[in-house]
Amino acid sequence: MAWSNKEGNIEPIRFDFKGKTYGHIQILYHTTNKIAGNPQHIFGCIAECNNRKYECELRYEVKTCIWYLYKI
């Protein structure tokens, strides 16, 4: 799940992975990139699940509106 502000900037709020919900996402960095001509937003984050913190990287493809969990 994500939200966007008036300027259209998007940020992740939480995600599900292997039946667990990861939330309380703290964004460490945000970059943009083009892969195969498709612009992407790349978020380096710390997400929390069951009172444990995990570093992860989430990617959002602009053209397809799809989120990917790239690293955890």
HTML snippet that shows the backbone in 3Dmol.js (N, CA, C, O; Angstrom):
<script src="https://3Dmol.org/build/3Dmol-min.js"></script>
<div id="view" style="width:600px;height:400px;position:relative"></div>
<script>
const pdb = `
ATOM      1  N   MET A   1       0.844  -1.148   0.000  1.00  0.00           N
ATOM      2  CA  MET A   1       0.000   0.000   0.000  1.00  0.00           C
ATOM      3  C   MET A   1       0.903   1.228   0.000  1.00  0.00           C
ATOM      4  O   MET A   1       1.962   1.232   0.627  1.00  0.00           O
ATOM      5  N   ALA A   2       0.480   2.254  -0.698  1.00  0.00           N
ATOM      6  CA  ALA A   2       1.267   3.479  -0.817  1.00  0.00           C
ATOM      7  C   ALA A   2       0.340   4.684  -0.804  1.00  0.00           C
ATOM      8  O   ALA A   2      -0.876   4.553  -0.937  1.00  0.00           O
ATOM      9  N   TRP A   3       0.930   5.849  -0.643  1.00  0.00           N
ATOM     10  CA  TRP A   3       0.170   7.088  -0.727  1.00  0.00           C
ATOM     11  C   TRP A   3       0.973   8.059  -1.569  1.00  0.00           C
ATOM     12  O   TRP A   3       2.180   7.894  -1.745  1.00  0.00           O
ATOM     13  N   SER A   4       0.296   9.074  -2.088  1.00  0.00           N
ATOM     14  CA  SER A   4       0.983  10.120  -2.847  1.00  0.00           C
ATOM     15  C   SER A   4       0.469  11.478  -2.393  1.00  0.00           C
ATOM     16  O   SER A   4      -0.668  11.604  -1.937  1.00  0.00           O
ATOM     17  N   ASN A   5       1.318  12.490  -2.522  1.00  0.00           N
ATOM     18  CA  ASN A   5       0.928  13.837  -2.120  1.00  0.00           C
ATOM     19  C   ASN A   5       0.415  14.620  -3.332  1.00  0.00           C
ATOM     20  O   ASN A   5       0.248  14.055  -4.413  1.00  0.00           O
ATOM     21  N   LYS A   6       0.168  15.910  -3.152  1.00  0.00           N
ATOM     22  CA  LYS A   6      -0.378  16.733  -4.234  1.00  0.00           C
ATOM     23  C   LYS A   6       0.550  16.822  -5.435  1.00  0.00           C
ATOM     24  O   LYS A   6       0.096  16.950  -6.573  1.00  0.00           O
ATOM     25  N   GLU A   7       1.857  16.753  -5.177  1.00  0.00           N
ATOM     26  CA  GLU A   7       2.833  16.823  -6.269  1.00  0.00           C
ATOM     27  C   GLU A   7       2.955  15.495  -7.025  1.00  0.00           C
ATOM     28  O   GLU A   7       3.605  15.440  -8.069  1.00  0.00           O
ATOM     29  N   GLY A   8       2.345  14.438  -6.513  1.00  0.00           N
ATOM     30  CA  GLY A   8       2.390  13.136  -7.162  1.00  0.00           C
ATOM     31  C   GLY A   8       3.522  12.247  -6.696  1.00  0.00           C
ATOM     32  O   GLY A   8       3.751  11.186  -7.276  1.00  0.00           O
ATOM     33  N   ASN A   9       4.240  12.664  -5.650  1.00  0.00           N
ATOM     34  CA  ASN A   9       5.311  11.823  -5.097  1.00  0.00           C
ATOM     35  C   ASN A   9       4.694  10.657  -4.345  1.00  0.00           C
ATOM     36  O   ASN A   9       3.810  10.841  -3.508  1.00  0.00           O
ATOM     37  N   ILE A  10       5.165   9.457  -4.650  1.00  0.00           N
ATOM     38  CA  ILE A  10       4.597   8.243  -4.065  1.00  0.00           C
ATOM     39  C   ILE A  10       5.558   7.686  -3.010  1.00  0.00           C
ATOM     40  O   ILE A  10       6.777   7.739  -3.176  1.00  0.00           O
ATOM     41  N   GLU A  11       4.988   7.148  -1.918  1.00  0.00           N
ATOM     42  CA  GLU A  11       5.780   6.542  -0.854  1.00  0.00           C
ATOM     43  C   GLU A  11       5.079   5.278  -0.357  1.00  0.00           C
ATOM     44  O   GLU A  11       3.857   5.259  -0.211  1.00  0.00           O
ATOM     45  N   PRO A  12       5.850   4.231  -0.099  1.00  0.00           N
ATOM     46  CA  PRO A  12       5.236   3.002   0.431  1.00  0.00           C
ATOM     47  C   PRO A  12       4.808   3.175   1.887  1.00  0.00           C
ATOM     48  O   PRO A  12       5.465   3.883   2.650  1.00  0.00           O
ATOM     49  N   ILE A  13       3.717   2.531   2.265  1.00  0.00           N
ATOM     50  CA  ILE A  13       3.217   2.564   3.647  1.00  0.00           C
ATOM     51  C   ILE A  13       3.413   1.209   4.304  1.00  0.00           C
ATOM     52  O   ILE A  13       3.902   1.127   5.431  1.00  0.00           O
ATOM     53  N   ARG A  14       3.029   0.138   3.600  1.00  0.00           N
ATOM     54  CA  ARG A  14       3.210  -1.224   4.113  1.00  0.00           C
ATOM     55  C   ARG A  14       3.125  -2.202   2.948  1.00  0.00           C
ATOM     56  O   ARG A  14       2.676  -1.857   1.855  1.00  0.00           O
ATOM     57  N   PHE A  15       3.571  -3.443   3.210  1.00  0.00           N
ATOM     58  CA  PHE A  15       3.481  -4.483   2.185  1.00  0.00           C
ATOM     59  C   PHE A  15       3.361  -5.834   2.855  1.00  0.00           C
ATOM     60  O   PHE A  15       3.715  -5.989   4.024  1.00  0.00           O
ATOM     61  N   ASP A  16       2.860  -6.817   2.112  1.00  0.00           N
ATOM     62  CA  ASP A  16       2.733  -8.198   2.579  1.00  0.00           C
ATOM     63  C   ASP A  16       3.763  -9.058   1.849  1.00  0.00           C
ATOM     64  O   ASP A  16       3.980  -8.904   0.647  1.00  0.00           O
ATOM     65  N   PHE A  17       4.396  -9.972   2.603  1.00  0.00           N
ATOM     66  CA  PHE A  17       5.369 -10.886   2.025  1.00  0.00           C
ATOM     67  C   PHE A  17       5.317 -12.184   2.806  1.00  0.00           C
ATOM     68  O   PHE A  17       5.503 -12.187   4.023  1.00  0.00           O
ATOM     69  N   LYS A  18       5.062 -13.294   2.110  1.00  0.00           N
ATOM     70  CA  LYS A  18       4.963 -14.632   2.704  1.00  0.00           C
ATOM     71  C   LYS A  18       3.993 -14.661   3.886  1.00  0.00           C
ATOM     72  O   LYS A  18       4.280 -15.250   4.928  1.00  0.00           O
ATOM     73  N   GLY A  19       2.852 -14.021   3.705  1.00  0.00           N
ATOM     74  CA  GLY A  19       1.798 -14.060   4.707  1.00  0.00           C
ATOM     75  C   GLY A  19       1.997 -13.134   5.891  1.00  0.00           C
ATOM     76  O   GLY A  19       1.191 -13.151   6.821  1.00  0.00           O
ATOM     77  N   LYS A  20       3.050 -12.324   5.883  1.00  0.00           N
ATOM     78  CA  LYS A  20       3.303 -11.388   6.965  1.00  0.00           C
ATOM     79  C   LYS A  20       3.184  -9.966   6.450  1.00  0.00           C
ATOM     80  O   LYS A  20       3.529  -9.679   5.303  1.00  0.00           O
ATOM     81  N   THR A  21       2.693  -9.073   7.306  1.00  0.00           N
ATOM     82  CA  THR A  21       2.557  -7.668   6.946  1.00  0.00           C
ATOM     83  C   THR A  21       3.715  -6.879   7.537  1.00  0.00           C
ATOM     84  O   THR A  21       3.978  -6.937   8.739  1.00  0.00           O
ATOM     85  N   TYR A  22       4.396  -6.148   6.679  1.00  0.00           N
ATOM     86  CA  TYR A  22       5.510  -5.295   7.078  1.00  0.00           C
ATOM     87  C   TYR A  22       5.031  -3.856   7.003  1.00  0.00           C
ATOM     88  O   TYR A  22       4.542  -3.411   5.964  1.00  0.00           O
ATOM     89  N   GLY A  23       5.169  -3.136   8.095  1.00  0.00           N
ATOM     90  CA  GLY A  23       4.686  -1.765   8.141  1.00  0.00           C
ATOM     91  C   GLY A  23       5.679  -0.852   8.819  1.00  0.00           C
ATOM     92  O   GLY A  23       6.852  -1.193   8.967  1.00  0.00           O
ATOM     93  N   HIS A  24       5.202   0.318   9.235  1.00  0.00           N
ATOM     94  CA  HIS A  24       6.049   1.332   9.876  1.00  0.00           C
ATOM     95  C   HIS A  24       7.313   1.547   9.056  1.00  0.00           C
ATOM     96  O   HIS A  24       8.426   1.482   9.577  1.00  0.00           O
ATOM     97  N   ILE A  25       7.124   1.804   7.769  1.00  0.00           N
ATOM     98  CA  ILE A  25       8.248   1.903   6.841  1.00  0.00           C
ATOM     99  C   ILE A  25       8.940   3.257   6.980  1.00  0.00           C
ATOM    100  O   ILE A  25       8.314   4.314   6.895  1.00  0.00           O
ATOM    101  N   GLN A  26      10.244   3.187   7.196  1.00  0.00           N
ATOM    102  CA  GLN A  26      11.083   4.377   7.257  1.00  0.00           C
ATOM    103  C   GLN A  26      11.922   4.397   5.987  1.00  0.00           C
ATOM    104  O   GLN A  26      12.687   3.465   5.739  1.00  0.00           O
ATOM    105  N   ILE A  27      11.791   5.439   5.187  1.00  0.00           N
ATOM    106  CA  ILE A  27      12.519   5.526   3.920  1.00  0.00           C
ATOM    107  C   ILE A  27      13.912   6.089   4.183  1.00  0.00           C
ATOM    108  O   ILE A  27      14.065   7.178   4.737  1.00  0.00           O
ATOM    109  N   LEU A  28      14.923   5.329   3.774  1.00  0.00           N
ATOM    110  CA  LEU A  28      16.314   5.745   3.925  1.00  0.00           C
ATOM    111  C   LEU A  28      16.794   6.537   2.717  1.00  0.00           C
ATOM    112  O   LEU A  28      17.521   7.521   2.855  1.00  0.00           O
ATOM    113  N   TYR A  29      16.377   6.096   1.525  1.00  0.00           N
ATOM    114  CA  TYR A  29      16.726   6.818   0.303  1.00  0.00           C
ATOM    115  C   TYR A  29      15.670   6.564  -0.761  1.00  0.00           C
ATOM    116  O   TYR A  29      14.922   5.588  -0.695  1.00  0.00           O
ATOM    117  N   HIS A  30      15.620   7.452  -1.739  1.00  0.00           N
ATOM    118  CA  HIS A  30      14.694   7.341  -2.866  1.00  0.00           C
ATOM    119  C   HIS A  30      15.443   7.804  -4.107  1.00  0.00           C
ATOM    120  O   HIS A  30      15.955   8.922  -4.154  1.00  0.00           O
ATOM    121  N   THR A  31      15.503   6.937  -5.106  1.00  0.00           N
ATOM    122  CA  THR A  31      16.121   7.289  -6.385  1.00  0.00           C
ATOM    123  C   THR A  31      15.168   6.900  -7.506  1.00  0.00           C
ATOM    124  O   THR A  31      14.203   6.166  -7.291  1.00  0.00           O
ATOM    125  N   THR A  32      15.448   7.398  -8.693  1.00  0.00           N
ATOM    126  CA  THR A  32      14.696   6.991  -9.882  1.00  0.00           C
ATOM    127  C   THR A  32      15.676   6.387 -10.868  1.00  0.00           C
ATOM    128  O   THR A  32      16.860   6.723 -10.876  1.00  0.00           O
ATOM    129  N   ASN A  33      15.166   5.488 -11.702  1.00  0.00           N
ATOM    130  CA  ASN A  33      15.994   4.768 -12.651  1.00  0.00           C
ATOM    131  C   ASN A  33      15.120   4.323 -13.811  1.00  0.00           C
ATOM    132  O   ASN A  33      13.900   4.235 -13.672  1.00  0.00           O
ATOM    133  N   LYS A  34      15.729   4.043 -14.947  1.00  0.00           N
ATOM    134  CA  LYS A  34      15.009   3.466 -16.082  1.00  0.00           C
ATOM    135  C   LYS A  34      15.587   2.092 -16.359  1.00  0.00           C
ATOM    136  O   LYS A  34      16.792   1.937 -16.559  1.00  0.00           O
ATOM    137  N   ILE A  35      14.707   1.094 -16.366  1.00  0.00           N
ATOM    138  CA  ILE A  35      15.113  -0.263 -16.711  1.00  0.00           C
ATOM    139  C   ILE A  35      14.265  -0.695 -17.901  1.00  0.00           C
ATOM    140  O   ILE A  35      13.037  -0.731 -17.821  1.00  0.00           O
ATOM    141  N   ALA A  36      14.925  -1.019 -18.995  1.00  0.00           N
ATOM    142  CA  ALA A  36      14.258  -1.387 -20.251  1.00  0.00           C
ATOM    143  C   ALA A  36      13.275  -0.301 -20.687  1.00  0.00           C
ATOM    144  O   ALA A  36      12.205  -0.605 -21.214  1.00  0.00           O
ATOM    145  N   GLY A  37      13.635   0.954 -20.470  1.00  0.00           N
ATOM    146  CA  GLY A  37      12.797   2.075 -20.877  1.00  0.00           C
ATOM    147  C   GLY A  37      11.645   2.373 -19.941  1.00  0.00           C
ATOM    148  O   GLY A  37      10.874   3.302 -20.185  1.00  0.00           O
ATOM    149  N   ASN A  38      11.514   1.600 -18.873  1.00  0.00           N
ATOM    150  CA  ASN A  38      10.420   1.787 -17.926  1.00  0.00           C
ATOM    151  C   ASN A  38      10.953   2.522 -16.690  1.00  0.00           C
ATOM    152  O   ASN A  38      11.791   1.984 -15.967  1.00  0.00           O
ATOM    153  N   PRO A  39      10.471   3.752 -16.441  1.00  0.00           N
ATOM    154  CA  PRO A  39      10.941   4.469 -15.261  1.00  0.00           C
ATOM    155  C   PRO A  39      10.491   3.790 -13.970  1.00  0.00           C
ATOM    156  O   PRO A  39       9.369   3.295 -13.869  1.00  0.00           O
ATOM    157  N   GLN A  40      11.397   3.777 -12.978  1.00  0.00           N
ATOM    158  CA  GLN A  40      11.116   3.162 -11.692  1.00  0.00           C
ATOM    159  C   GLN A  40      11.511   4.103 -10.559  1.00  0.00           C
ATOM    160  O   GLN A  40      12.448   4.893 -10.679  1.00  0.00           O
ATOM    161  N   HIS A  41      10.774   3.997  -9.462  1.00  0.00           N
ATOM    162  CA  HIS A  41      11.147   4.632  -8.211  1.00  0.00           C
ATOM    163  C   HIS A  41      11.714   3.529  -7.331  1.00  0.00           C
ATOM    164  O   HIS A  41      11.100   2.473  -7.177  1.00  0.00           O
ATOM    165  N   ILE A  42      12.887   3.774  -6.755  1.00  0.00           N
ATOM    166  CA  ILE A  42      13.553   2.791  -5.919  1.00  0.00           C
ATOM    167  C   ILE A  42      13.654   3.356  -4.508  1.00  0.00           C
ATOM    168  O   ILE A  42      14.201   4.439  -4.297  1.00  0.00           O
ATOM    169  N   PHE A  43      13.117   2.606  -3.543  1.00  0.00           N
ATOM    170  CA  PHE A  43      13.091   3.046  -2.153  1.00  0.00           C
ATOM    171  C   PHE A  43      13.913   2.084  -1.304  1.00  0.00           C
ATOM    172  O   PHE A  43      13.628   0.887  -1.269  1.00  0.00           O
ATOM    173  N   GLY A  44      14.919   2.596  -0.627  1.00  0.00           N
ATOM    174  CA  GLY A  44      15.628   1.839   0.396  1.00  0.00           C
ATOM    175  C   GLY A  44      14.931   2.111   1.708  1.00  0.00           C
ATOM    176  O   GLY A  44      14.780   3.268   2.100  1.00  0.00           O
ATOM    177  N   CYS A  45      14.501   1.065   2.397  1.00  0.00           N
ATOM    178  CA  CYS A  45      13.628   1.233   3.562  1.00  0.00           C
ATOM    179  C   CYS A  45      14.035   0.346   4.727  1.00  0.00           C
ATOM    180  O   CYS A  45      14.784  -0.620   4.581  1.00  0.00           O
ATOM    181  N   ILE A  46      13.513   0.711   5.879  1.00  0.00           N
ATOM    182  CA  ILE A  46      13.503  -0.170   7.044  1.00  0.00           C
ATOM    183  C   ILE A  46      12.031  -0.413   7.349  1.00  0.00           C
ATOM    184  O   ILE A  46      11.279   0.529   7.598  1.00  0.00           O
ATOM    185  N   ALA A  47      11.622  -1.677   7.330  1.00  0.00           N
ATOM    186  CA  ALA A  47      10.231  -2.055   7.590  1.00  0.00           C
ATOM    187  C   ALA A  47      10.181  -2.910   8.851  1.00  0.00           C
ATOM    188  O   ALA A  47      11.132  -3.622   9.172  1.00  0.00           O
ATOM    189  N   GLU A  48       9.068  -2.830   9.554  1.00  0.00           N
ATOM    190  CA  GLU A  48       8.923  -3.550  10.816  1.00  0.00           C
ATOM    191  C   GLU A  48       7.859  -4.634  10.698  1.00  0.00           C
ATOM    192  O   GLU A  48       6.790  -4.421  10.126  1.00  0.00           O
ATOM    193  N   CYS A  49       8.180  -5.818  11.261  1.00  0.00           N
ATOM    194  CA  CYS A  49       7.236  -6.928  11.317  1.00  0.00           C
ATOM    195  C   CYS A  49       7.489  -7.690  12.606  1.00  0.00           C
ATOM    196  O   CYS A  49       8.617  -8.104  12.873  1.00  0.00           O
ATOM    197  N   ASN A  50       6.445  -7.877  13.409  1.00  0.00           N
ATOM    198  CA  ASN A  50       6.555  -8.579  14.694  1.00  0.00           C
ATOM    199  C   ASN A  50       7.659  -7.987  15.582  1.00  0.00           C
ATOM    200  O   ASN A  50       8.451  -8.716  16.180  1.00  0.00           O
ATOM    201  N   ASN A  51       7.690  -6.668  15.653  1.00  0.00           N
ATOM    202  CA  ASN A  51       8.657  -5.918  16.469  1.00  0.00           C
ATOM    203  C   ASN A  51      10.113  -6.138  16.070  1.00  0.00           C
ATOM    204  O   ASN A  51      11.016  -5.886  16.868  1.00  0.00           O
ATOM    205  N   ARG A  52      10.349  -6.600  14.858  1.00  0.00           N
ATOM    206  CA  ARG A  52      11.703  -6.728  14.317  1.00  0.00           C
ATOM    207  C   ARG A  52      11.818  -5.815  13.109  1.00  0.00           C
ATOM    208  O   ARG A  52      10.852  -5.630  12.368  1.00  0.00           O
ATOM    209  N   LYS A  53      12.992  -5.248  12.913  1.00  0.00           N
ATOM    210  CA  LYS A  53      13.215  -4.337  11.788  1.00  0.00           C
ATOM    211  C   LYS A  53      14.030  -5.036  10.708  1.00  0.00           C
ATOM    212  O   LYS A  53      14.977  -5.770  10.993  1.00  0.00           O
ATOM    213  N   TYR A  54      13.637  -4.788   9.455  1.00  0.00           N
ATOM    214  CA  TYR A  54      14.281  -5.410   8.295  1.00  0.00           C
ATOM    215  C   TYR A  54      14.629  -4.329   7.278  1.00  0.00           C
ATOM    216  O   TYR A  54      13.809  -3.461   6.979  1.00  0.00           O
ATOM    217  N   GLU A  55      15.838  -4.385   6.753  1.00  0.00           N
ATOM    218  CA  GLU A  55      16.190  -3.505   5.645  1.00  0.00           C
ATOM    219  C   GLU A  55      15.659  -4.134   4.368  1.00  0.00           C
ATOM    220  O   GLU A  55      15.755  -5.346   4.173  1.00  0.00           O
ATOM    221  N   CYS A  56      15.099  -3.303   3.504  1.00  0.00           N
ATOM    222  CA  CYS A  56      14.555  -3.817   2.249  1.00  0.00           C
ATOM    223  C   CYS A  56      14.659  -2.755   1.167  1.00  0.00           C
ATOM    224  O   CYS A  56      14.910  -1.581   1.439  1.00  0.00           O
ATOM    225  N   GLU A  57      14.459  -3.200  -0.065  1.00  0.00           N
ATOM    226  CA  GLU A  57      14.405  -2.284  -1.191  1.00  0.00           C
ATOM    227  C   GLU A  57      13.127  -2.572  -1.956  1.00  0.00           C
ATOM    228  O   GLU A  57      12.894  -3.697  -2.400  1.00  0.00           O
ATOM    229  N   LEU A  58      12.311  -1.556  -2.104  1.00  0.00           N
ATOM    230  CA  LEU A  58      11.057  -1.649  -2.849  1.00  0.00           C
ATOM    231  C   LEU A  58      11.193  -0.860  -4.138  1.00  0.00           C
ATOM    232  O   LEU A  58      11.786   0.219  -4.161  1.00  0.00           O
ATOM    233  N   ARG A  59      10.644  -1.404  -5.205  1.00  0.00           N
ATOM    234  CA  ARG A  59      10.677  -0.726  -6.501  1.00  0.00           C
ATOM    235  C   ARG A  59       9.255  -0.584  -7.039  1.00  0.00           C
ATOM    236  O   ARG A  59       8.432  -1.493  -6.930  1.00  0.00           O
ATOM    237  N   TYR A  60       8.995   0.579  -7.619  1.00  0.00           N
ATOM    238  CA  TYR A  60       7.687   0.874  -8.200  1.00  0.00           C
ATOM    239  C   TYR A  60       7.875   1.215  -9.671  1.00  0.00           C
ATOM    240  O   TYR A  60       8.584   2.163 -10.008  1.00  0.00           O
ATOM    241  N   GLU A  61       7.237   0.437 -10.552  1.00  0.00           N
ATOM    242  CA  GLU A  61       7.280   0.701 -11.995  1.00  0.00           C
ATOM    243  C   GLU A  61       6.167   1.677 -12.344  1.00  0.00           C
ATOM    244  O   GLU A  61       4.991   1.411 -12.095  1.00  0.00           O
ATOM    245  N   VAL A  62       6.543   2.791 -12.913  1.00  0.00           N
ATOM    246  CA  VAL A  62       5.592   3.865 -13.185  1.00  0.00           C
ATOM    247  C   VAL A  62       4.583   3.474 -14.264  1.00  0.00           C
ATOM    248  O   VAL A  62       3.384   3.695 -14.092  1.00  0.00           O
ATOM    249  N   LYS A  63       5.047   2.899 -15.368  1.00  0.00           N
ATOM    250  CA  LYS A  63       4.149   2.581 -16.490  1.00  0.00           C
ATOM    251  C   LYS A  63       3.149   1.478 -16.150  1.00  0.00           C
ATOM    252  O   LYS A  63       2.005   1.525 -16.603  1.00  0.00           O
ATOM    253  N   THR A  64       3.564   0.488 -15.360  1.00  0.00           N
ATOM    254  CA  THR A  64       2.681  -0.642 -15.061  1.00  0.00           C
ATOM    255  C   THR A  64       1.992  -0.517 -13.702  1.00  0.00           C
ATOM    256  O   THR A  64       1.083  -1.286 -13.392  1.00  0.00           O
ATOM    257  N   CYS A  65       2.430   0.466 -12.881  1.00  0.00           N
ATOM    258  CA  CYS A  65       1.874   0.675 -11.532  1.00  0.00           C
ATOM    259  C   CYS A  65       2.020  -0.573 -10.652  1.00  0.00           C
ATOM    260  O   CYS A  65       1.118  -0.909  -9.884  1.00  0.00           O
ATOM    261  N   ILE A  66       3.154  -1.247 -10.770  1.00  0.00           N
ATOM    262  CA  ILE A  66       3.409  -2.469 -10.013  1.00  0.00           C
ATOM    263  C   ILE A  66       4.550  -2.237  -9.032  1.00  0.00           C
ATOM    264  O   ILE A  66       5.571  -1.639  -9.374  1.00  0.00           O
ATOM    265  N   TRP A  67       4.359  -2.725  -7.794  1.00  0.00           N
ATOM    266  CA  TRP A  67       5.389  -2.691  -6.765  1.00  0.00           C
ATOM    267  C   TRP A  67       6.125  -4.030  -6.731  1.00  0.00           C
ATOM    268  O   TRP A  67       5.516  -5.085  -6.906  1.00  0.00           O
ATOM    269  N   TYR A  68       7.430  -3.980  -6.506  1.00  0.00           N
ATOM    270  CA  TYR A  68       8.253  -5.175  -6.356  1.00  0.00           C
ATOM    271  C   TYR A  68       9.062  -5.081  -5.074  1.00  0.00           C
ATOM    272  O   TYR A  68       9.612  -4.027  -4.757  1.00  0.00           O
ATOM    273  N   LEU A  69       9.134  -6.167  -4.347  1.00  0.00           N
ATOM    274  CA  LEU A  69      10.078  -6.274  -3.241  1.00  0.00           C
ATOM    275  C   LEU A  69      11.357  -6.818  -3.849  1.00  0.00           C
ATOM    276  O   LEU A  69      11.424  -7.988  -4.226  1.00  0.00           O
ATOM    277  N   TYR A  70      12.374  -5.970  -3.945  1.00  0.00           N
ATOM    278  CA  TYR A  70      13.595  -6.336  -4.637  1.00  0.00           C
ATOM    279  C   TYR A  70      14.585  -7.014  -3.715  1.00  0.00           C
ATOM    280  O   TYR A  70      15.223  -7.989  -4.111  1.00  0.00           O
ATOM    281  N   LYS A  71      14.732  -6.519  -2.477  1.00  0.00           N
ATOM    282  CA  LYS A  71      15.654  -7.111  -1.503  1.00  0.00           C
ATOM    283  C   LYS A  71      15.001  -7.094  -0.129  1.00  0.00           C
ATOM    284  O   LYS A  71      14.224  -6.195   0.191  1.00  0.00           O
ATOM    285  N   ILE A  72      15.320  -8.085   0.666  1.00  0.00           N
ATOM    286  CA  ILE A  72      14.922  -8.062   2.081  1.00  0.00           C
ATOM    287  C   ILE A  72      15.978  -8.779   2.896  1.00  0.00           C
ATOM    288  O   ILE A  72      15.852  -8.883   4.116  1.00  0.00           O
TER     289      ILE A  72
END
`;
const viewer = $3Dmol.createViewer("view");
viewer.addModel(pdb, "pdb");
viewer.setStyle({}, {cartoon: {color: "spectrum"}});
viewer.zoomTo();
viewer.render();
</script>
